[in-house]
Amino acid sequence: MAITIGVHDSNPTLYYLSRLDIAAEELATVGETVAFHHYTNGVRTGQLLTDGVIDFGGTGSTPPVTAQAAGHDIVYAAVSAPRPDHGALLVPEDSPVGDVTGLKAGTVHLAIGSWQTHLIAKALDDAGLSYATDITAERSGPDSEKLLRSGDITAWVAQGPQLAAALRTGGLRVLIRTGDVITDRSVFFTRRDLAEQRPDVMEALLRALRRADAWAEAHYREAAAIAADHQGGTADDWETALRALPWRLEDVSEEFLAEQQQAADIFVRTGFVDRAVTVADAVARRA
């Protein structure tokens, strides 16, 4: 059968994997073929797994938690090394906001439902504030940087080439460095049946991810040009963003599960999810 890998632009490893022959080569060793399903929003990954549209996907830290809260029986497969400089919360250079507490009553633009929700919710929680009641969280868009520079919003979470471009242009400063609040790992997960019944397929997929990471790390300029041509931005900004990533896969550790559980608990307290989640349930059971 074909193993369908979900791909969206925000997961760099899967983005480049879909443009290489690596997955087909690795899955052939376990008697399987590969297909790629492209979609626009990583938040949908849990639903796509449950519906059988994809067999394997990857996002930031928030979508797996919200998938569990929605009742999807997912299993973590692997995580990237921490990505401390993948994103940041920006404010205007002359903003009176000096720390997280200054966000109170402000409007923050972010990719709601992505790892950025984890970042902002935890930063506020650490400061004794609430994502639910102390800020207005709005979905970011193409005009977020312009609105920030004009003073129409208080802060904006930028990532990747957008962050590189904003900092290069100047006039903005980093209020929160992602790595000071969360590890911001790329997270790969699948359905329980595949994880538990086909460990050979899972190992083949992880080998493919590692090879895709190795390719990207060895071909920064080529990878940057591909992304700039397809997603917009300049190759220089993309190269800056890609060089800030670790390109290294790690096992699902107790430390990672604990951070995910902390995020899940914050999400429940703020009403971002409507039921408690036990993150450790999203681990494969071995016979």
Secondary structure, 3 states (H helix, E strand, C coil): CEEEEEECCCCHHHHHHCCCCHHHHHHHCCCCEEEEEECCCHHHHHHHHHCCCCCEEEECCHHHHHHHHCCCCEEEEEEECCCCCCEEEEEECCCCCCCHHHHCCCEEEECCCCHHHHHHHHHHHHCCCCCCCCCEEEECCCCHHHHHHCCCCCEEEEEHHHHHHHHHHCCEEEEEEHHHCCCCCCEEEEEHHHHHHCHHHHHHHHHHHHHHHHHHHHCHHHHHHHHHHHHCCCHHHHHHHHHCCCCCEECCCHHHHHHHHHHHHHHHHHCCCCCCCCHHHHCCCCC
